[in-house]
Amino acid sequence: MFRALFIAFGIMLLVVGAECLVVEKVTLAGAPPKTNAWGQVIAEPARVYETPEWAPWAMFGGGAVTLLYSFTIPKRVAGGG
């Protein structure tokens, strides 16, 4: 069970790291504009996320180490050395 969890987490880190290499900036639209009791329109600003240059490589490294760790779990749990 733990092996599958670590494999999934490692693959997720690799995929998110690859996405961070391809995409430099992500803009999330705000909520739809609302009107208050006085008829004024209130709009939330859009959120902009920029990934630092080190983030994709850190995620690749973390994902690779996690995957390597997950492949050694059965040997350590079974008592083989």
N, C-alpha and C positions, 0 to 999 in steps of 0.2 A: 504494500500500500504506500509506504513512504517512497519507494523507488519511483512509482508512477507520479507521485506528487513532485519530486525533485526533477524528473524528466520534463514534466509539463512546465515547471517554473523555468528551467534552463532554456527550453525551446522558446518560451514567451520572451525571455530576455534577449535571445538572439534575434527574434523577429522585431521587437521594439527597437533594438539597436540598429537593425537594417533600415527600419523606417526613419530613424533619426538621421541616418546618413543621407537619405534621399530628400527628406523634407527639412527645410531650414526654419520655416516659421509657420505656425498654425494659428488661424484666426477663428475663434468661436463666436458665432452671432449671439447677441444678447436676447433676452426674452422679448416677446412681441410688445409693442408700445401699449401702455395702459392710460386711461383717462381718469383723473381724480374727480372729486365732487364738484369742482369749479370749472370743469371742462378743459383743464390743462393736460397736455399729452406728456407723459413721463416715459422716457425710453432709457434702457440700460445700455451702457457702452459695450462694444464688442471686446472680448478678451483676446489678447495676443500672447502666445507662448513662443519663445525662441529657445532652442536647445543650445547649450554650450558646446564647444568643439570637442571636449573630452567625453561627453555623455555617450555617444555611440560606441566608442572604444571601451569604455568602462562596462557598458552593458554586454558587449561581445565577450569581454574577458570574464565577467561574472557568469554569463550563460555557459561558456565553455567549461569553467571550473565546476559549476553545478552539475553539468552533464557528466563530466568525468567522475565526480563524486558519486553520482547516482549509479554509475556502472560498477562501482566497487562496493556498494551496500550489500549485495547478497554474499560476497566473500567474507565480509567482516561480521555479518549477523550470524552466518552459519558456523563461525569459529575457525574458518580456514585462514591461513596467514600468508 
